[in-house]
């Protein structure tokens, strides 16, 4: 009798230690009620969860409460009512939640109560929402694609920058050529005569003008004075002095 009791105590202690170990090794834990499920259905459920990264185990609620009492997994006690089982998540939580959700749809006797992940309780609604998420690999691939897209765009822009700069310089050169602008240090486009020809031709003209001025300046003073003296004006005949009138003849005195 005593030996049987001791064996029972030892078994319970081993179960408590097992629950603690499994909870510590798992990334999350989900509590579900299996009332009404057959042995074959439970075997199918274990196989489905194992493929998704979960381990389905049935323990007595009293032993699970003893295992989580006073520890970080204490919140799980809220869901320990009725015939309960623990699903220890070793892989992707959303994949395990999806496997439980899909199985419960085909077998309504399986009831998802809640779970615990990173010290936070998960309600049934939150577990169902996690089940709707894509697998972890898909999410990581999408995240990697979202991070890589801006980098690829930046690389493309940097690669196209020198080419666009060359096009811009070429277009500017062509635009200046069409506008008739001379290149710096060169002749105007379309001009056959070398630069400075007009200045060279203008020089002799100025020199010629200067010689003529010098010739005029070299004239003699007399010629200059004669050219500048006013011409003598001829007095009109009307202004001529009247001739002196002859003295009147002496009148003869009467004899």
Secondary structure, 3 states (H helix, E strand, C coil): CHHHHHHHHHHHHHHHHHHHHHHHHCCEEEEEECCCCCHHHHHHHHHHHHHHCEEEEECCHHHHHHHHCCCCCHHHHHHCCCCEEEEEECCCHHHHHHHHHHHHHHCCCCEEEEEEECCEEECHHHHHHHHCCCCHHHHHHHHHHHHHHHHHHHHHHHHHHHHHHHHHHHHHHHHHHHCCCCCCCCCCCCCCCCCCHHHHHHHHHHHHHHHHHHHHHCCCHHHHHHHHCCCCCCCCHHHCCCCCCCCCCCCCCCC
